[in-house]
Amino acid sequence: GQVDDGEDQVWVSGESMGQADLINPKRYDGTWCFVCFPLGPYCYGFYEHKALGEDSFQAKGCLFVGMPLIPFTEIWDRVPGTNKYRKRGAKEEANWVSDTVCTGLALRVRLSQAPGSNRVAPVQSKSAEPLPIKEVKAKEPPHDAAAMAHIRETVMSGKLIQLRLKGARVRRGIGGDKVFRGYDRSRTANWIVQHLSKDSADPLTFRVEGGHGSCFLWMEGDPERKQLAWKYRIAREGQHVFLWNDKEVKPGIFRWIFHPDGTISPDPRSATKETKGSAGSLVMGWDGKFALLVKRGDGRALDLTPFGVAEEEERCRRETRESVEKESRKREEEDKERARLAAHLESERQEFARREAEMREEMQGRLEEERRRYEEAIAAKRREEEERLRLDAALKDAQSPGLHTAVNMVAGALANKVNHMFSKESKYAAVRLILGSPERSDLKECVGLEDPFECAELLKNPLKAMKQEWAAAGGEDDMANFEYVVRGTVSPDEYPAHVTESLQTGVYHGGAIAEGEFDTGHEGMDLRDFVNHEVSRFAGLQEHHVAAIRLYTSSSYPLYNQPMRNGVTPHPIRVTM
């Protein structure tokens, strides 16, 4: 480029041009004090400020925290090209431009000046030697013809471009406008270019005014016409790059130069007079938080490639088509999966209906078979009753006293046998269903043990309570069964008398019985052996549980069934139940 006076030379020094008003730290030599907030009078100190050269100074003194006295020494170094100093070994920084300075939470005030400190000259700016344009070109990176052709074609006046960082877009950062807003009353809108992201949300689009060798970059679609700029037009390393405009829209001020290596530099014609020479040696970079100007060749330099919006729109359309196709394929797969699930559910429903029909048919067959058996039993009972009545009538008509007596004896025996047979109810078959309210569903209440205290008292010794109620409610055979089950051992010698009689006659309460069929397989076992049986232990049964179960298998089962079926309360053997 050329400077304003038209001479064919530019400043290409790699050093910053500096400023004419850099203050010598000796200017602030003297005695200082400071107070730390919010501790106030409980944390303060005094120290001596002494310059160690043009770019550093020493602060040596004492810190008072309450009453203790703590000596300290600090070294502060100048941030290059500024009047800002950074504490050595720390990140704390402060601008030293007056006799009152804020450093973090501490307010520092100079109490007295050192002799001659008010007569110190400012630090002189460092100069840079101008070089002919031919030497400048020799120092530029080698040109890539293809890259340069792309830049010439893309960066043309009136075109829209988007700056990319190796495939990423420059984005406006959230809250970025707070960084420099208000530094001058005439400024109304500023955004630091804060973020570089690989997503496509909220990209910054610029309209080019000029060519790739010198152009303005205006933010497209922005009513305030912000342009890509660098702070204060000072082309110095570390200056922030941001979006900026005046309160009243004015012609562009900040020009940029595009290089074939993918970097952009401030145009020297847009830089301040003091920093024109350093503009060509700087490019837009990134320090991990903000966009800023860095030296060429610096690892923080952004490899920005202009990307035409037309090409970007085509890419977006292509991505949109691919996204639509992907969604369409996804919907097709989802439809297929829904159809597969629907077919599977329908198959499951049909299989369930088939099994339900088979179960219904099976249950219907069982009910029909039970009904048939019940009707046959009723018919047989009716025939036996008729035969009994016929025999009674025949015996009454007999004329012979001796024969009459014999026939009466036989008839009486037969009648008693028949009566006994018909008085015995079915042990396992139910011929009547008794319904009741939910309040009567508790077995304890049904058998007469609704009083919890009485129930608890009886269950303290269940076998004793069972024996008392069996003695009161049962007959001689019932007590014989109880003694055999509770105290006896399975042995023919200990069978109850009525059982021995049944084995001799071959008739027992359950039907026909032969020798060896009573308590089969239990030879020598007593109640404790039955309790220790594998099935009893698995079910958690105790002595009184096993005794009640075995008694029900004896001829005493009517003591269980009849009171329940007749609704007798309390049940005669309620503890056993």
C-alpha positions as MATLAB code, in Angstrom:
seq = 'GQVDDGEDQVWVSGESMGQADLINPKRYDGTWCFVCFPLGPYCYGFYEHKALGEDSFQAKGCLFVGMPLIPFTEIWDRVPGTNKYRKRGAKEEANWVSDTVCTGLALRVRLSQAPGSNRVAPVQSKSAEPLPIKEVKAKEPPHDAAAMAHIRETVMSGKLIQLRLKGARVRRGIGGDKVFRGYDRSRTANWIVQHLSKDSADPLTFRVEGGHGSCFLWMEGDPERKQLAWKYRIAREGQHVFLWNDKEVKPGIFRWIFHPDGTISPDPRSATKETKGSAGSLVMGWDGKFALLVKRGDGRALDLTPFGVAEEEERCRRETRESVEKESRKREEEDKERARLAAHLESERQEFARREAEMREEMQGRLEEERRRYEEAIAAKRREEEERLRLDAALKDAQSPGLHTAVNMVAGALANKVNHMFSKESKYAAVRLILGSPERSDLKECVGLEDPFECAELLKNPLKAMKQEWAAAGGEDDMANFEYVVRGTVSPDEYPAHVTESLQTGVYHGGAIAEGEFDTGHEGMDLRDFVNHEVSRFAGLQEHHVAAIRLYTSSSYPLYNQPMRNGVTPHPIRVTM';
ca = [
       0.000    0.000    0.000;
       1.009    3.680   -0.029;
       0.956    6.271    2.737;
      -1.000    9.478    2.388;
       1.946   11.521    1.045;
       2.125    9.269   -2.011;
       5.716    8.057   -1.486;
       6.445    4.561   -2.755;
       7.358    3.225    0.638;
       5.481    1.637    3.574;
       6.311    0.855    7.183;
       6.726   -2.882    7.683;
       8.512   -2.969   11.030;
       7.467   -5.968   13.139;
       7.594   -3.813   16.262;
       4.660   -1.740   17.466;
       4.891    1.921   16.590;
       3.959    2.815   20.192;
       2.456    6.140   21.252;
       4.030    9.556   21.869;
       2.367    9.838   25.310;
       3.715    6.704   27.016;
       4.340    7.821   30.615;
       7.661    7.124   32.284;
       7.059    5.216   35.569;
       9.550    7.576   37.275;
       6.808   10.192   36.951;
       4.987    8.482   39.878;
       7.956    7.956   42.202;
       7.182    8.856   45.802;
       5.235    7.662   48.841;
       1.899    5.911   48.270;
      -0.794    4.468   50.462;
      -3.612    2.033   49.692;
      -6.825    0.790   51.296;
      -8.416   -2.601   50.512;
     -12.186   -2.709   50.199;
     -14.454   -3.803   51.810;
     -12.140   -4.250   54.850;
     -11.503   -0.493   54.962;
      -9.466    0.595   58.011;
      -8.654   -3.035   58.895;
      -6.517   -3.583   55.764;
      -4.245   -0.775   54.487;
      -0.606   -0.094   53.774;
       2.149    2.322   52.795;
       4.934    1.794   50.277;
       7.642    3.553   48.266;
       7.155    3.717   44.477;
      10.503    3.531   42.603;
      11.023    3.251   38.827;
      13.299    0.431   37.625;
      13.551    1.775   34.079;
      11.128    3.014   31.438;
       8.898   -0.089   31.572;
       8.814   -1.261   35.211;
       8.738   -0.059   38.808;
       8.981   -1.441   42.324;
       6.494   -1.027   45.200;
       8.110   -1.784   48.605;
       6.391   -1.177   51.924;
       4.255   -2.587   54.758;
       0.737   -3.980   54.932;
      -1.403   -3.552   58.049;
      -4.090   -6.236   58.589;
      -5.621   -5.264   61.917;
      -2.519   -4.811   64.109;
       0.097   -7.144   62.489;
       2.703   -5.508   60.250;
       3.530   -7.419   57.049;
       6.354   -6.232   54.742;
       5.929   -6.755   50.978;
       7.676   -6.013   47.656;
       5.956   -5.930   44.233;
       7.367   -5.516   40.707;
       5.059   -4.133   38.003;
       5.903   -4.385   34.274;
       4.452   -2.310   31.434;
       2.114   -3.972   28.941;
       3.927   -3.180   25.666;
       2.727   -0.020   23.916;
       0.372    1.049   26.734;
       0.351    2.783   30.120;
      -1.071   -0.388   31.620;
       1.101   -2.354   34.056;
       0.859   -6.014   35.106;
       2.067   -7.294   38.476;
       4.955   -9.698   37.942;
       3.966  -13.280   38.692;
       0.238  -12.412   38.747;
      -2.566  -11.513   36.339;
      -3.505   -8.261   38.080;
      -3.356   -5.203   35.750;
      -3.968   -1.452   36.200;
      -3.684    1.758   34.171;
      -1.090    4.108   35.762;
      -2.071    7.514   34.351;
      -2.614    9.618   37.492;
      -1.849    9.874   41.208;
      -4.944    7.786   42.012;
      -5.084    4.192   40.745;
      -7.441    1.248   41.327;
      -5.846   -2.212   41.361;
      -8.422   -4.898   41.979;
     -10.066   -4.174   45.360;
      -7.367   -1.706   46.416;
      -7.437    2.095   45.952;
      -3.900    3.573   45.687;
      -3.169    7.290   46.308;
       0.207    9.063   46.085;
       0.915   11.005   49.312;
       4.146   12.756   48.266;
       6.320   13.092   45.153;
       9.951   12.107   44.871;
      12.313   14.989   43.999;
      12.361   15.633   40.236;
       9.557   13.155   39.451;
       7.383   15.911   37.974;
      10.101   16.830   35.452;
      10.500   13.385   33.828;
      10.136   13.331   30.026;
       7.701   10.889   28.363;
       8.993    7.655   26.939;
      10.043    8.233   23.318;
       8.306    6.276   20.558;
      10.426    3.723   18.767;
      10.846    4.438   15.103;
      10.768    2.026   12.181;
      12.712    2.231    8.975;
      10.710    2.545    5.761;
      11.352   -0.005    3.041;
      10.692    0.182   -0.703;
       7.624   -1.611   -1.997;
       9.738   -4.193   -3.781;
      11.245   -5.270   -0.469;
       7.798   -5.348    1.104;
       6.605   -7.686   -1.617;
       9.638   -9.852   -1.116;
       8.695  -10.275    2.558;
       5.088  -11.255    1.802;
       4.212  -14.969    1.797;
       4.304  -16.702   -1.602;
       1.123  -16.236   -3.613;
      -1.136  -19.202   -4.254;
      -2.563  -18.570   -7.712;
      -5.704  -20.634   -7.118;
      -6.308  -19.025   -3.711;
      -5.707  -15.564   -5.136;
      -8.118  -16.256   -8.002;
     -10.745  -17.356   -5.501;
     -10.214  -14.203   -3.433;
     -10.417  -11.936   -6.500;
     -13.616  -13.666   -7.573;
     -15.218  -13.697   -4.125;
     -14.112  -10.376   -2.608;
     -15.596   -7.946   -5.100;
     -17.561   -4.777   -4.528;
     -21.246   -5.421   -3.914;
     -20.845   -9.128   -3.181;
     -21.860  -10.819    0.057;
     -19.259  -12.913    1.876;
     -18.966  -14.867    5.100;
     -15.597  -15.286    6.809;
     -14.767  -18.876    7.749;
     -12.101  -20.314   10.013;
     -11.149  -23.669    8.475;
     -14.777  -24.486    7.864;
     -16.157  -22.508   10.825;
     -18.103  -19.265   10.720;
     -17.505  -16.058   12.588;
     -20.491  -15.590   14.895;
     -21.814  -12.775   16.996;
     -21.222  -13.643   20.639;
     -23.948  -13.472   23.277;
     -23.380  -10.402   25.427;
     -20.470   -9.309   23.268;
     -21.939   -5.816   22.835;
     -21.270   -5.097   26.531;
     -17.492   -5.072   26.169;
     -16.975   -1.641   24.620;
     -20.459   -0.106   24.554;
     -20.365    3.389   26.017;
     -16.625    4.070   25.789;
     -17.572    7.206   23.810;
     -20.916    8.965   23.878;
     -20.963    9.204   20.115;
     -20.799    5.403   19.729;
     -24.079    3.513   19.828;
     -23.432   -0.062   18.762;
     -20.354   -2.239   19.120;
     -19.903   -6.006   19.077;
     -16.727   -7.866   19.786;
     -16.378  -10.750   17.336;
     -16.363  -13.198   20.216;
     -16.981  -16.677   18.960;
     -15.805  -18.924   16.152;
     -18.056  -21.931   15.874;
     -18.529  -24.850   13.507;
     -22.310  -24.700   13.712;
     -24.329  -22.651   11.257;
     -26.388  -20.618   13.723;
     -26.375  -16.818   13.433;
     -23.465  -16.283   11.013;
     -22.118  -12.814   10.258;
     -22.566  -11.840    6.618;
     -20.665   -8.874    5.162;
     -21.211   -6.836    2.015;
     -17.981   -5.961    0.264;
     -17.321   -2.364   -0.751;
     -14.163   -2.269   -2.857;
     -11.803   -5.034   -3.971;
      -9.669   -7.606   -2.258;
      -6.718   -5.169   -2.084;
      -8.631   -2.575   -0.034;
     -12.272   -2.859    0.957;
     -14.838   -2.070    3.617;
     -16.762   -4.986    5.177;
     -20.311   -3.885    6.093;
     -22.561   -6.141    8.164;
     -25.362   -7.214    5.817;
     -28.973   -6.552    6.834;
     -27.987   -4.306    9.757;
     -29.940   -0.991    9.918;
     -27.056    0.577   11.878;
     -24.560   -0.348    9.114;
     -21.854   -1.687   11.410;
     -18.509   -2.462    9.809;
     -15.634   -4.749   10.742;
     -13.156   -2.483   12.559;
     -10.257   -2.391   15.004;
     -10.228   -0.326   18.181;
      -9.489    3.424   17.881;
      -7.979    2.859   14.420;
      -4.714    2.058   16.235;
      -3.059   -0.715   14.215;
      -1.122   -2.226   17.064;
      -0.738   -5.805   18.235;
      -3.439   -6.748   20.734;
      -6.050   -4.211   19.543;
      -9.547   -5.725   19.522;
     -11.462   -6.382   16.305;
     -15.187   -5.703   16.523;
     -18.281   -4.409   14.695;
     -18.696   -0.643   14.939;
     -20.536    2.421   13.632;
     -21.150    6.072   14.461;
     -24.361    7.434   15.883;
     -24.908    9.045   12.507;
     -24.114    6.715    9.645;
     -20.914    7.898    7.962;
     -18.798    6.550    5.100;
     -16.563    3.618    5.925;
     -13.385    4.271    7.868;
     -11.823    0.838    8.313;
     -10.412   -0.819    5.207;
      -9.108   -4.382    5.026;
      -6.683   -6.197    2.738;
      -7.198   -9.878    1.831;
      -4.077  -12.031    1.450;
      -3.787  -15.249   -0.558;
      -2.702  -17.163    2.565;
      -6.204  -16.727    4.005;
      -5.505  -13.812    6.387;
      -6.763  -10.207    6.410;
      -4.835   -7.111    7.499;
      -5.823   -3.540    8.373;
      -5.272   -1.181    5.431;
      -2.545    1.350    6.454;
      -4.718    4.153    5.020;
      -7.295    3.454    7.763;
      -4.773    3.389   10.612;
      -3.686    6.331   12.751;
      -0.667    8.291   11.604;
       1.509    6.781   14.316;
       0.588    3.157   13.452;
       0.390    3.191    9.646;
       3.743    1.452    9.410;
       2.686   -1.485   11.634;
      -0.665   -2.119    9.899;
       0.793   -4.233    7.103;
       2.546   -6.537    9.564;
      -0.665   -7.345   11.486;
      -3.529   -9.712   10.683;
      -6.790  -10.606   12.354;
      -6.262  -13.252   15.060;
      -7.866  -14.963   18.006;
      -6.666  -15.250   21.618;
      -9.226  -17.843   22.686;
     -11.714  -15.208   23.865;
     -11.686  -12.196   21.536;
     -10.790  -11.377   17.964;
      -7.758   -9.075   17.853;
      -4.771   -7.973   15.748;
      -1.702  -10.216   15.912;
       1.647  -10.378   14.105;
       1.896  -12.207   10.815;
       3.104  -15.737   11.427;
       1.669  -15.710   14.958;
       0.022  -19.019   15.832;
      -3.092  -17.087   16.854;
      -3.617  -15.714   13.321;
      -6.976  -16.707   11.819;
      -6.871  -18.608    8.557;
     -10.022  -16.866    7.336;
     -11.330  -17.801    3.912;
     -13.998  -15.614    2.278;
     -16.991  -17.748    1.422;
     -19.458  -16.348   -1.097;
     -23.036  -16.226    0.135;
     -24.275  -17.578   -3.180;
     -22.149  -20.659   -2.675;
     -23.267  -20.768    0.937;
     -26.923  -20.631   -0.113;
     -26.323  -23.508   -2.519;
     -24.647  -25.468    0.276;
     -27.571  -24.714    2.601;
     -30.046  -25.842   -0.062;
     -28.048  -29.037   -0.546;
     -27.971  -29.652    3.200;
     -31.704  -28.938    3.369;
     -32.399  -31.463    0.611;
     -30.238  -34.040    2.352;
     -31.996  -33.331    5.634;
     -35.427  -33.706    4.003;
     -34.377  -36.973    2.381;
     -32.989  -38.208    5.681;
     -36.230  -37.315    7.477;
     -38.229  -39.013    4.713;
     -36.179  -42.202    5.074;
     -36.579  -42.017    8.829;
     -40.371  -41.674    8.495;
     -40.483  -44.637    6.098;
     -38.516  -46.760    8.556;
     -40.807  -45.662   11.373;
     -43.896  -46.527    9.263;
     -42.450  -49.970    8.532;
     -41.702  -50.523   12.204;
     -45.235  -49.420   13.174;
     -46.700  -51.797   10.580;
     -44.542  -54.634   11.890;
     -45.607  -53.925   15.471;
     -49.279  -53.715   14.429;
     -49.033  -57.094   12.658;
     -47.307  -58.601   15.701;
     -49.994  -57.231   18.043;
     -52.753  -58.576   15.784;
     -51.099  -62.012   15.767;
     -50.833  -61.921   19.561;
     -54.489  -60.896   19.836;
     -55.627  -63.777   17.598;
     -53.506  -66.268   19.547;
     -54.963  -65.002   22.826;
     -58.513  -65.288   21.448;
     -57.816  -68.867   20.307;
     -56.463  -69.874   23.698;
     -59.387  -68.178   25.442;
     -61.865  -70.123   23.272;
     -60.077  -73.410   24.032;
     -60.108  -72.711   27.780;
     -63.793  -71.746   27.659;
     -64.614  -74.939   25.798;
     -62.603  -77.022   28.274;
     -64.294  -75.401   31.284;
     -67.712  -75.891   29.690;
     -66.939  -79.589   29.254;
     -65.879  -79.903   32.883;
     -69.047  -78.203   34.084;
     -71.186  -80.527   31.970;
     -69.378  -83.567   33.380;
     -69.878  -82.353   36.997;
     -73.549  -81.687   36.310;
     -73.974  -85.200   34.882;
     -72.319  -86.800   37.919;
     -74.453  -84.761   40.281;
     -77.662  -85.768   38.514;
     -76.618  -89.456   38.576;
     -75.899  -89.238   42.309;
     -79.313  -87.671   42.967;
     -81.039  -90.341   40.890;
     -79.207  -93.144   42.720;
     -80.145  -91.654   46.080;
     -83.753  -91.407   45.018;
     -83.786  -95.086   43.960;
     -82.257  -96.194   47.247;
     -84.864  -94.168   49.166;
     -87.665  -95.799   47.205;
     -86.181  -99.254   47.849;
     -85.943  -98.521   51.575;
     -89.580  -97.438   51.707;
     -90.623 -100.560   49.819;
     -88.782 -102.838   52.279;
     -90.333 -101.054   55.247;
     -93.799 -101.557   53.818;
     -93.145 -105.257   53.115;
     -91.918 -105.890   56.614;
     -94.984 -104.269   58.148;
     -97.229 -106.630   56.176;
     -95.570 -109.829   57.512;
     -98.035 -111.981   59.566;
     -95.754 -114.386   61.469;
     -94.727 -113.083   64.899;
     -91.364 -114.922   64.821;
     -90.768 -114.062   61.246;
     -92.092 -110.582   61.927;
     -89.503 -110.176   64.652;
     -86.667 -111.500   62.481;
     -87.744 -109.421   59.517;
     -88.057 -106.360   61.749;
     -84.514 -106.939   63.016;
     -83.179 -107.318   59.488;
     -85.195 -104.349   58.281;
     -84.042 -102.290   61.211;
     -80.420 -103.160   60.528;
     -80.845 -102.359   56.847;
     -82.661  -99.131   57.663;
     -79.963  -98.125   60.080;
     -77.312  -98.923   57.465;
     -79.178  -97.013   54.797;
     -79.858  -94.111   57.172;
     -76.193  -94.081   58.088;
     -75.235  -94.049   54.418;
     -77.638  -91.219   53.619;
     -76.800  -89.299   56.747;
     -73.173  -89.169   55.651;
     -72.631  -86.076   53.592;
     -70.176  -85.806   50.701;
     -66.736  -85.036   52.058;
     -65.320  -83.231   49.015;
     -68.255  -82.406   46.707;
     -70.120  -79.148   47.253;
     -73.817  -79.187   46.376;
     -74.638  -75.716   47.692;
     -72.950  -72.313   47.447;
     -73.468  -70.089   50.490;
     -73.165  -66.373   49.831;
     -72.769  -63.624   52.404;
     -71.643  -60.094   53.029;
     -67.968  -59.087   53.037;
     -68.148  -58.735   56.802;
     -68.637  -62.504   57.057;
     -65.622  -63.335   54.861;
     -63.138  -63.585   57.748;
     -62.806  -67.247   58.861;
     -62.263  -66.197   62.484;
     -65.610  -64.405   62.523;
     -67.338  -67.310   60.747;
     -66.215  -69.845   63.346;
     -66.808  -67.535   66.318;
     -63.302  -66.256   67.086;
     -63.940  -62.595   66.369;
     -62.751  -61.602   69.865;
     -58.966  -61.163   69.449;
     -58.251  -61.602   73.145;
     -60.181  -64.884   73.342;
     -58.532  -66.086   70.130;
     -55.065  -65.264   71.454;
     -55.772  -67.057   74.737;
     -56.968  -70.228   72.973;
     -53.989  -70.279   70.634;
     -51.493  -70.204   73.490;
     -51.900  -74.016   73.635;
     -53.757  -75.031   70.460;
     -53.658  -78.825   70.999;
     -55.118  -78.453   74.505;
     -57.934  -76.215   73.227;
     -58.588  -78.646   70.341;
     -58.866  -81.600   72.737;
     -61.387  -79.768   74.926;
     -63.644  -78.865   72.018;
     -63.426  -82.358   70.480;
     -64.389  -83.891   73.818;
     -67.418  -81.556   73.964;
     -68.560  -81.815   70.323;
     -67.400  -85.244   69.135;
     -68.483  -88.785   69.860;
     -66.567  -91.846   70.999;
     -65.155  -92.523   67.502;
     -64.148  -88.852   67.119;
     -62.158  -88.878   70.397;
     -60.539  -92.174   69.349;
     -59.456  -90.513   66.112;
     -58.091  -87.497   68.051;
     -56.029  -89.659   70.433;
     -54.655  -91.728   67.530;
     -53.609  -88.665   65.533;
     -52.186  -86.584   68.396;
     -50.653  -89.184   70.720;
     -50.562  -92.436   68.747;
     -48.110  -94.081   66.384;
     -49.080  -95.519   62.989;
     -49.366  -99.217   63.840;
     -52.227 -101.764   63.517;
     -52.049 -102.297   67.264;
     -52.894  -98.613   67.885;
     -55.661  -98.207   65.247;
     -58.984  -96.914   66.732;
     -61.513  -99.718   67.352;
     -63.930  -98.501   64.640;
     -61.071  -98.511   62.111;
     -60.187 -102.130   63.023;
     -63.867 -103.015   62.568;
     -63.961 -101.282   59.162;
     -60.876 -103.205   58.025;
     -62.673 -106.444   58.970;
     -65.913 -105.511   57.153;
     -64.071 -103.889   54.221;
     -66.191 -100.689   54.439;
     -64.854  -97.320   55.617;
     -66.303  -93.838   55.486;
     -64.622  -93.202   52.176;
     -65.813  -96.439   50.574;
     -64.236  -99.875   50.340;
     -61.034 -100.537   52.287;
     -58.685 -103.521   52.466;
     -56.027 -104.658   54.885;
     -52.944 -102.400   54.690;
     -54.745  -99.476   53.063;
     -55.174  -97.410   56.233;
     -52.366  -94.836   56.784;
     -50.385  -96.538   54.019;
     -46.653  -95.804   53.962;
     -46.619  -94.186   57.407;
     -45.700  -97.214   59.510;
     -44.098  -96.177   62.821;
     -44.637  -92.392   62.350;
     -46.118  -90.200   65.075;
     -47.280  -86.549   65.022;
     -43.723  -85.164   65.384;
     -42.591  -87.249   62.365;
     -45.401  -85.780   60.267;
     -44.430  -82.233   61.372;
     -40.810  -82.888   60.342;
     -41.862  -84.179   56.938;
     -40.295  -82.289   54.008;
     -43.680  -80.967   52.802;
     -44.653  -79.766   56.291;
     -41.371  -77.932   56.769;
     -41.629  -76.367   53.306;
     -45.172  -75.116   54.170;
     -44.121  -73.950   57.661;
     -46.666  -76.204   59.461;
     -46.650  -76.774   63.209;
     -48.068  -79.615   65.329;
     -51.584  -78.213   65.640;
     -51.698  -77.527   61.868;
     -50.698  -81.123   60.999;
     -53.100  -82.562   63.599;
     -56.060  -80.587   62.190;
     -55.238  -81.718   58.639;
     -54.888  -85.417   59.556;
     -58.110  -85.364   61.586;
     -59.999  -84.109   58.529;
     -58.862  -87.207   56.603;
     -60.479  -89.445   59.247;
     -64.115  -90.399   59.672;
     -64.572  -87.256   61.852;
     -64.740  -84.877   58.865;
     -68.478  -84.120   59.466;
     -67.432  -82.205   62.601;
     -65.713  -79.796   60.168;
     -68.255  -79.592   57.334;
     -71.743  -79.773   58.807;
     -71.564  -76.752   61.162;
     -70.022  -74.648   58.380;
     -72.683  -75.679   55.860;
     -75.472  -75.146   58.362;
     -74.123  -71.758   59.491;
     -73.597  -72.797   63.127;
     -71.828  -70.067   65.140;
     -69.691  -70.499   67.087;
     -68.325  -73.575   65.344;
     -68.085  -76.557   67.750;
     -64.399  -77.097   66.866;
     -63.522  -73.473   66.052;
     -59.858  -73.725   67.164;
     -59.368  -76.756   64.896;
     -60.941  -74.837   62.005;
];
